Amino acid sequence: MKKIILAATALQFLLILNSCSGSDSEPVVTPEEKGEIKADYISNGFINDFVINADNTVYTIGQNQNDKGGIFTSLKKVGLDGKETTLNYLDLGTYNFAKLALTNNGDVLLVAKGNDSPDQDKIMRFENNFSELKAFYTMKPISSPFASKINLFSICNNNDNTYFVFDYNAKNIKRVLPDLNGDVFVAGSGKSEIKDGAGLDASFNTVTKIISMNSILYLIDDVYDPSTGTYKNSAIRKLEYVNNEWKVTTLVSAANGDHFSDITFDTKNDLYVVSEGKGIFKLNLQNNTLSLFNDGELKIRAGGNRTGTSFKYVHMVKFKGNDIYLMFQSELVKISDFQTKFADAQK
């Protein structure tokens, strides 16, 4: 009798052991839902900005915690499989508003609006396998003794070895020519307002984004009211060189607290606009009208991760060939062959 009891106990133990080991080696896979889109990866983290290199490697800048619990601004690399690697930890107070750009040879550049940061007048570059952040270009000092210190807030590669930057303090845009070790004034009266015109007659408030297409610049210019926590105005504006001067034209504006958080071109040179809380729109550059691209629900699966959200909560979007990159508040999603997958999800 004792042998029977011992055998039964041993069998039960083996069944429990096999059950436990099986659950570890074979995780439960939930079935795909109707309308679910398979993404390449879902990367988690608070991101201020990101850029995509020629080899489809993604570099992100945002808040991150190190292994000792400290909070930093960190540069991360996201590989093709979604694996994240932290490349550099930066001081949070100095680089909290950091924006990224790429050189034509793939170097990662950074500008960061600061209060009294020694680097706020510089375009910085990550060097020595990203272990060091050094000055790539230092803006020429303003001659007037009454001028505020240069405070770079946005940057754009013009794809011709020159860069356009927005000076938050001076409220103007300049063109940087590193090969000539110089920078030149483009436009901006110095007044905090959104006003069209050319050169000194044009005004900017807060240019949060600059992109370039065929040496024509498109930018987002915001008027934010900190007392109410709302946007009084948000405008998509065009900056182009016409008749030997840089002319600024407002294409479309948002009011009533709405604002644009991103603009980007796809491979067909169509301009897309992210309207925060409303979705992604196309901007027709022939008549300056917005048409909805997508504001619907979005169900995404990547490996064992899945998330449910909406295009209304997209903060940034980028296109690279047939791939789309969607950045939400705390997630970066890459979806390859997105046109086909979006169409299949609607069937």
N, C-alpha and C positions, 0 to 999 in steps of 0.2 A: 504494500500500500504506500509506504514511504517512497519507494522508487517511482511509483506512478505520479505522486504529488510532486516530486523533485523534477521529473521529466516535463510535467505540465508547466511548472514554474519556469524552467529553462526555456521551453518553447515560447512562452509568453514574453519572456525577456528578449529573446531573439527577434520576435515579431515587432516589439516596441523599438528595438535598436535599428532594425531594417527600415522601419517607418520613419524614424528620425533622420537617418543618413540619406534616405531617399528624398526627403523634403529639402535637404541642404543642396544636394547635387542637381535636383530637378525642380527649380522654382516653379510655382504655379503661374501659368500663362493665361491671362484672361482673354477671352475671345475678342476679335475685332468687332467694333461697333459699326453700324451703318453710318457712312459719312466721315469715318475716321481717316485721317491722312497720316501716312508713314513719313516721318521726318528722318533726316540723317542723324541729327542729334538734338538734344535739349540741354543747354548749358545754363546752370543756375548761378546767380550772383547779381549784385547791384552794379550796373554798368552806366557810366556817363557817356561813353562814346566807343565806337569800334571801327576798324578798317579791315579790308580784305586784301591780302597780298596777291601777287600774280599766281602763286602756287596754291591759292585758296586757303592758306593759313589765315586765321583771324586773330587780330590783336585787339584786346579790350582794355579799357582803363576804367577803374571804379573802386568802390570801397571793398575792402577785404580784411579778414582777420588772420594774423599770423599764428604760428603754433604756440605762442606764449600769451595769446589773448589780446594782443595790441591791435588797434584799428588803424589801418593805413589806406592810402590810395595805392593800388597795385596795378602793374601791367601784367596781363596774362596772355598766353598763347593758347589758342584752341585749335587742335589738330583736325585733320579730315574726319577722324573717328569721334570727335567731340571731346577727346581727352584734354584737360586743362593743365597748363603748367604755369606757375607763377614765376615771372622773369625778374621782377624788381619791386621792392616795397619803397614807397615814397611817403614823405610827410603829408598827413591828411590835411592839415591846415594850409599848407602851401599849395598843394596840388588838388584841392577838392573840386575845382571847376575845370579840370584838365580836358583838352580836346586834342585829337590825334590827326595826323596826316601822314602820307607816305611820299617818299621821294621817288623819282623815276626808277631808281635802282633798288627800291624796296626797303630803304632805311625808315625807321619809325620816328616821326617828329612829334613834338608836344608843345603846346602853349597852355598857360594856366593863368587866368585872372586871379590876382591876389591883392592883399591890402598893402603890405610893405615887403613883399617877397623880393629877394634880389634877382629873381629870374623872370619877373613879370614883363620885362622889356625884351625878352629873348625868345627865339625859337630854339628849343632844346632838341637834342638827338640822343637816342639810346645807342651806346657804343660798347665795344668789348663784350660781344655776345650778350648784350642788354644789361650787363652788370653795372654800367656807369651811365649817368645822364649828364651830357655836356652841352655847352652852347654851340649851336649850329650857326646861328646868326644873331647879332646884337643890334637892335634898332638904333639908328643914328639919333643922338640926343636932340631934343627940341631947343632951339636957340633962345626962345623967350624965357626970361626968369620967372614969369608968372604961370607958365604952363605946368600942368600936372605931370607926374611921371607916367611914362608909357605903360599901358596895361593891356596886354594882348589877350583877347577873349576868343577869337575864332581864327581859323586858318584854312586855306584852300590851296592845293597844288594846281597850277594852271596848265600842267602837262607840257611845259616848255622850259623847265628849270627855273621858273619864277613862281612866287607865291603871293597870294593876297591875304592880308590880315586886317582884322578890325581892332582898333584901339578903343577900349571901353571908356577911358578917361577923356581922350581927345574927341571921341565920337566921330572918327573918320576912318577911312579905308586907305591903306597904302599897299603898294606893290614892292615886294622884296626881290632883289636881283643878286643872289649870293655869288654868282660868277663874277660880278662887277663890284662886289662888296659894297652895295648901296641899296637904298630904298627910296621910293618916290611917292609923293602925295597923289592920291587918285580922286577922292571926293569926300565931302563932309564939311559942314559949316561950323561944327563944334557945338551946336545947339542940340539939346535932347528932344528931338521931335522927328516925326516921319514927314518929310517934305521932298517932293520930286524936284529935279533940276539938274544942272551940270556943275561939276567941280565944287567950288565953294558955296554954290547956291543950293546944293542938295543937303539934306539933313538926315541923320540916323539917330535912333534911340538906343536899342540894344540888338545888335546883329548876332544871333545865336548860331547861324549856319550860313556857310558860303560854299557853293559848288560851281564848277566851271564846265561849260560845254562850248567847244569851238571858240574859246577865248571870250565868250559872253558869260558873265557871272549872274547867278541866281541866288538870292539870299532871303533869309527870314529875319524880319525886323519886328521886335516886340516892344510894346509899352505895357509894363506890369505895374500894378498899384499894390504895394506891400501893405498899405493900410486896410485894404479890403481883401487881399489875397486873390485878386482877379486880374485878368488881362483887359486893359482898356482898348487895345488895338493889337492886331497881329497881321503882318503884311508879307506877301511874297513880292519881292522886288527884283528888277532886272538892272544890271549895270553893264553898259557896253560903250565901246569907244566909237564915237560918231563925230565926224567933222573936227577931228583933232582935240576932242574933249570927252571926258567920261560922263555919260548921261545916265541918270538914275530915274527909273520909271516904276511906279507901283502897279502890279498886275492884278492883284486881288487882295482884299482885306477881310478879316474876320472881326466881328464885334460881339457885344453881349457876353463877354467872358470867354468866348471861344479863342483858341489859338492853334497855330500850326507848329508842330514839333519836329518835322523833318521834311526834306525835299530830296529827290534823287531821280536820276535818269535810268531807264532800262536799256537793253541792247538795241532797241529800235528807236532810241532817242526820244521816247515819250517821257514826259515829266510827271512824276507822282508826288503827291502831297499828303502828309499825314496830318489829319485834323484830330487833335487829342480828344478822345471821348466820342468821336463820330465815325472814324474809320479811315480808309485809304481812298484818295481821290486822284483822278487824272486831271491835269491842267492843260487845256487846249491853248497853245501859244498863238493860235491864229485869232481867237476872239476872247481870250482870257476868261474862259468859263470852266468851272469845275464840274466833273461828272463822277459819280460814285464808282469806284473799282470794287470795293468789298467792305461791308460793315457787319457781316453775318457771324454766326457762331463758328468756332474753330475747335475741332477735336483732333488732337495730335498724339501719335504714338512714336516712340523712339526706343527700341530695345525693350527694357523692362519699365521704362518711364512713359507715363501718359499724362496729358494735361488737357483741361477743357477751358477755353477762354473765348475771346471774341476779337475780331479785327478792330473793334472800337477801342480796345485797350493797347493797340500797337503804339509804341513810342517812336521807334525808328524802323526804317526799312531800307534794304539795299538789294540790288540785283547784280548777279555775276553770271553771265551766260544764261542758261536755263534754270539757274538756282535763285531762290529768294531767301533772304535773311530777315527775320522778324525779331525785333527787340521789344520785349515787354518790360514791366517795371523790374522784374527780378529773373527774367529768363531770356535767353538768346536761342532762337530756333533756326536751323537750316533745313530747307526743303528743296531737294534737287528735282528737276523736271516738274516744276510746280504747276505749270499750266495743265499738264495731263492729270496730275493728282487732284487739283482743284476741280477739274471737270468731272472726274470719276466720283468725287465725294458728293457731287450734287445729283447724281443719278438715283 
